[in-house]
Amino acid sequence: MKVLVVGGGGREHALVWKISQSKAVDKIYCAPGNPGISTLAECLDIGQEDTEALIRFAKKEKIGLTVVGPEIPLVNGIVNEFEKNDLAIFGPTQKAAEIEGSKVFSKYLLDKYKIPTADCIVFDNYDEAVKYLNEVSYPTVIKADGLAAGKGSIICQNKNEALTAIEDIMLKKIFGEAGDRLIVEEFMIGEEASIIALVDGENISYFSPSQDHKAIFDDDKGPNTGGMGAYAPAPIITKSLLEQIHAEVMEPTVRAMAKEKRPYRGFLYAGLMITAQGPKVVEFNCRLGDPETQVLLPLYEGDLFNEMLRIAEGKPIENKREISKKWAMCVIMAAGGYPGNYEKGTEVFGLEQGFDDGVEVFHAGTKFGNNGNVVTNGGRVLGVTAFADDYYSVRENAYSAVGKITFNKAYYRKDIGAKAKRHLAR
């Protein structure tokens, strides 16, 4: 079977890497792909949001399954358009993808079906939002309603910071139309975790729980990014807590989406805060996380491609909730200045050398330079990933591999996975 993967980042590189291991797959295409993906798939000069061109290609090449990586094509309705053309595609429909595309809709769903989350108020008027800041306690969280590449959630320590956030979102439009509405949300105290699952509309099959590191600097300091690293399994999520999350969050959400006539099929990602009162939803995503994908897929036992194909064909999956006994860790190497202004076109050195077994370097923001060399082409450049039998080995191997790669002003956090030590000590 021929497979088309839509996207060109680290998540898509990991997806292509995993799909290539399936015996059912003969050929993989990726649109647009990147230099790392090009070693496993044929990269296409088609943008990830060019749905018409993707459909034409899928028809011409008789693609057996299309897998969508990023959220924007999903929110734009790529699944609906492929299905209208009788093309098999894996991912939620446009109405289902709104669980990520609109934080206001997500909050409505959580509130209506009594799924635990932070209290909040929605505003579409700048003056009313500013006036409300006199009534909130700090810190508070200001969120743009729409898609903002993981940067639309701003923690504000005081009223002045909140005023700046509202002005940036609603007046300066730093996130574009995503800031037409915003949410002022209660600040939750706890530790975050990512729960990601395959969903067939009814049944739920879990990947290992993981933990992302969103802030740019060590100790979770500085502005949020798309993610500076991840590891799995996250020991804060015990087997009993995963059962609670299934019963109180994931299963009710899947049932709620069905009741709202938005049956959910695809990857469902719940970003959770583990509070003293129990797990609460921070946000939902309608796709795999990035960089969580880079640690989850190496730990996934079985043929992921076949599971995705079954869901795309409307067949059920097994309901299983297992936590891997093995470990994986991804350290993001970013361009200096990210998530603000950063340089592109800087040559990346060290990729040509051999890495130890259990290490994969997933390309995120790279392209080929004029001389055929690999150069930087984004804020998050590489996801250096290790997988091993224990936590200490995986952390040592990941950072050892990072030390073999360099580019001008390369930056990475030094504390990825450090929170796991506290839980392992118990």
C-alpha positions, 0 to 999 in steps of 0.5 A, a space after each residue: 500500500 502507498 501512504 501519504 503523510 501530510 506535514 514536514 516537522 518532527 512529529 511527521 518525521 517520527 510518523 514516517 519512521 514508524 509507518 515505514 516499519 509496517 510490512 503492509 506499506 510499500 511506499 511513503 510520500 510526505 508533503 512537504 517533508 524535510 531532509 530527515 524525512 527524505 531518507 525514508 519517504 519521497 518528499 513532495 513540493 505540495 504545501 500541507 494546507 493545499 488540500 486540492 493538490 493533495 487530493 489530486 496527488 492521492 487520486 493519481 498515485 492511488 494512495 491507500 491511506 493519508 495520515 495528517 500530522 499538523 492541526 491546521 489542515 485538520 481544523 480546515 477540514 482536510 478529512 471532510 474533503 478527502 472523504 468526499 472524494 472516497 479517499 481513506 484518511 486518518 484524522 478527525 473531521 472539521 467539526 471534531 477538530 474544533 476541540 483544538 481549533 476553538 478553546 471556547 468550544 472546548 470549554 463549552 464541552 467541558 462545562 456542559 458535560 462536567 469534565 474537570 477543568 479550570 474556571 474561565 470567562 470568555 470575552 470578544 470585547 477588549 474593554 470588557 476583558 480589561 475591566 474583568 482583570 480587576 476581579 481576578 486573582 493572580 497569577 491568571 492565564 490568558 488564552 487566545 481562542 484559536 490556533 497559535 502554534 502552542 504559544 497562545 496560552 500566557 501566564 500572567 503574574 499581575 494585572 499589568 502582564 494580563 493587560 499586555 497579554 490582552 492587548 497583544 491578542 485582541 488589539 495587536 493581533 499577534 495570533 491573527 484571527 485566533 485572538 478575536 476571542 480570548 479566555 481569562 482562566 483560573 491558574 491551576 497548581 500542579 504538574 502537567 502531563 500529556 495523555 494521547 490516545 487512538 480513538 475510533 469514535 467510541 473505543 480508546 487505546 492509549 499511548 504511554 503517558 508523557 510529559 512535555 516541557 513548554 517553557 523555553 528555559 530550564 525550570 520552566 522559566 520564560 515564554 511558552 514554545 511549541 515544546 522543548 522536549 518530552 519523555 515517557 512514561 511520565 511516572 506521575 501518571 500511575 496505572 490507577 491515575 490513568 484509570 481515573 483519567 479514562 473514567 473522568 476525562 477521556 471516556 466522557 469527552 469521547 461520549 460528549 463529542 458523539 452526543 454533539 454529533 461530532 464523532 471523534 476518530 483520530 489521535 486525541 491529546 489531553 493536556 492535563 494538570 494533575 492537581 490536589 483535587 485530581 486531573 483537570 483538562 488544560 487543553 485538547 489537541 486534535 492530533 499527536 503532540 510535538 515533541 511527544 510523538 518522538 517519544 511515544 512512537 518508539 515505545 509503541 509496540 505493534 503496527 501503528 499503521 494498521 491501527 490507523 487504517 482500521 480507524 479510517 475504515 470505520 473499524 473498532 480498535 481494542 480498548 487498552 491502557 498500558 504503560 510502557 516499561 521502557 523509556 524514551 526522551 526527546 531533547 529539542 535543539 532550537 535556534 537561538 532567539 526562539 520563540 522570538 526572532 531567530 536566524 535561518 539558513 545556518 548549517 547543521 553539523 554532526 548529522 552524518 556521523 553514526 549514532 548509537 542504537 536507540 538514538 534517532 534524530 528527528 528533523 523539525 525545522 531543517 531544509 537542504 542548503 544550496 550545496 545539498 547540506 542540511 541547514 536550519 529552517 525553523 525555531 525548533 530544528 531537531 528532536 534528538 531522541 533516545 530510547 532505553 530500558 531505564 530512565 537514567 540510561 535514556 537521559 544519558 544517551 539523549 544528552 550524549 547524542 545532543 553533544 555530537 550535533 551543533 549549529 550556530 547559536 544552537 540552544 536546548 534545555 538541560 533539564 528535560 525529564 528532571 521532574 521524573 526523578 522526584 517520582 522515581 525516588 518514591 
